[in-house]
Amino acid sequence: MREPPLSAPEIVSLTARMAGGDEEAYRRFYELYFDRLLRYLLVVTGNEQTARDALQPTLLRVVRHAKQFGSEPVFWSWLTVLARSSVADESRRSSRHLSFLGRFFEHEQLAANAPPNDADARLMELLEANLAALPAEERQLLERKYLAGEPVRQIAVETLTTEKAVESRLVRVRRKLKEMILAQLEHEH
Amino acid sequence: MNTDPAKNHLLDDVLADAAPPDFRADLLRLTLEQVQSRKHRRRRNRGLLAAACLLLVLAVAARLLSPPNARKPGPDNPLVVHSRPLDARMLVTTQPGGPGLVRSSASAIARITTSPTERMFDLVADDQLFALLGGRPAALVWRGPATAELVFLNPADRDGFPVR
C-alpha cells in the first residue's frame, strides 16, 4: 500500500541524510519514490521499456545532485525535472542519427509535453477509463478483489473454481489492463 | 479524480509488472554503489583539501617565523650593479721606444789605482808600540806565532784617547 506523503520535517531530514550520503536514507527514498517515479516516467514516455531505461539515470542524478529540500512538493518537482532530463538524454542517445535540429525540436517537444506533477492522476484517469472498457466478467473480477476487498478464497468459492485459478485470472486481467493503459499513453505521444 | 486507496492499490498492482523484482533490486544496488563511491570521493577530497590547507598554514608559519636576514631578497627587488667604461683620460698607457736610452762613457769615470810597490804603512816593534801609548797601561797578548792582541788594562782607554 502507498504511504502518505512525508511531512515537511520528514522530507527535510530524509533529503539532508541523502545529501550526506546516508545509504539507509536512500533505501527509504526507494521505498517512497521508486514506483512513483516509474509511474511518472511511464506517463512521460508512454513506453514501458523507455521508462525503465530512464529510471536508472534518474536515480543516479538524484545521487549526484542530492540536496536538502524543505517540502515534499518541491522535492517531487525536483525529481520530475531530473526524470524529464533523463528521458531527454535517453532519447538523444537512442536517436544519434537525427540532426541537431531534430534533436533540438525533440527536446523542445519533451519540455513542452512535460506532464504536470500529478502523473498519478493521469494514470488514474486511464485506469478508470480502461477498467470501464474491460469485458464485464473481467471488470467485475477486479472490482470484487480491489474495490469490494473480497478475499480470493471467497471469489473462488462463489465462482466454483480454485484460488490459484482466480489468481491466474487476476494476473491476466491486470496485465491486459496495463497494456491498454500503456497503449493509450503511447498513442498520446 | 478518485483518490480511493483501493484504486491506488489496483493501479500499483497493474503497473507492478513494469518493474520486476530483479530490476528493482539491481537498480537499488547500483544506486547504493554510486552513493558509496560519492561518499568515498567526498571523503578523499576533504582529506586532500585539509592536507593542502595544513601545508599552506605550515608554509606561512615557516615564513613568518624565519629570521629576516635568512630571507632571500625577492625577485621584485634585485641588487643590480651597473658599470660603464672608464674615461680615456684616466687610462695609463705605454708606448714602445718612447723613453731615451742613457749610455755611459768610459772617459767620464775617474779611475783610482793603487801601487803595490809604494809602502803606505810602517812596521813598528813592540817597544815602539808601547811608546805610542804614552804610558797608558796595556799588554800585548800573543795568540799565535803571527797573531797578537793589544789589550788596554784601563777599560776607558778602549774607546780611544788623545795622542801627543
Chai-1 contact restraints between the chains, C-beta under 6 A:
chainA,res_idxA,chainB,res_idxB,connection_type,confidence,min_distance_angstrom,max_distance_angstrom,comment,restraint_id
A,R2,B,N8,contact,1.0,0.0,6.0,A-B,restraint_1
A,G21,B,V35,contact,1.0,0.0,6.0,A-B,restraint_2
A,G21,B,K39,contact,1.0,0.0,6.0,A-B,restraint_3
A,E23,B,L32,contact,1.0,0.0,6.0,A-B,restraint_4
A,E23,B,V35,contact,1.0,0.0,6.0,A-B,restraint_5
A,Y26,B,V35,contact,1.0,0.0,6.0,A-B,restraint_6
A,Y30,B,L28,contact,1.0,0.0,6.0,A-B,restraint_7
A,L38,B,A18,contact,1.0,0.0,6.0,A-B,restraint_8
A,L38,B,A19,contact,1.0,0.0,6.0,A-B,restraint_9
A,E48,B,A18,contact,1.0,0.0,6.0,A-B,restraint_10
A,Q56,B,L27,contact,1.0,0.0,6.0,A-B,restraint_11
A,L59,B,T31,contact,1.0,0.0,6.0,A-B,restraint_12
A,L60,B,Q34,contact,1.0,0.0,6.0,A-B,restraint_13
A,V63,B,Q34,contact,1.0,0.0,6.0,A-B,restraint_14
A,V63,B,V35,contact,1.0,0.0,6.0,A-B,restraint_15
A,A121,B,M1,contact,1.0,0.0,6.0,A-B,restraint_16
A,M124,B,M1,contact,1.0,0.0,6.0,A-B,restraint_17
A,L127,B,L11,contact,1.0,0.0,6.0,A-B,restraint_18
A,Y146,B,A6,contact,1.0,0.0,6.0,A-B,restraint_19
A,Y146,B,H9,contact,1.0,0.0,6.0,A-B,restraint_20
A,Y146,B,L10,contact,1.0,0.0,6.0,A-B,restraint_21
A,L147,B,A6,contact,1.0,0.0,6.0,A-B,restraint_22
A,R174,B,D13,contact,1.0,0.0,6.0,A-B,restraint_23
A,R174,B,V14,contact,1.0,0.0,6.0,A-B,restraint_24
A,L177,B,V14,contact,1.0,0.0,6.0,A-B,restraint_25
A,K178,B,V14,contact,1.0,0.0,6.0,A-B,restraint_26
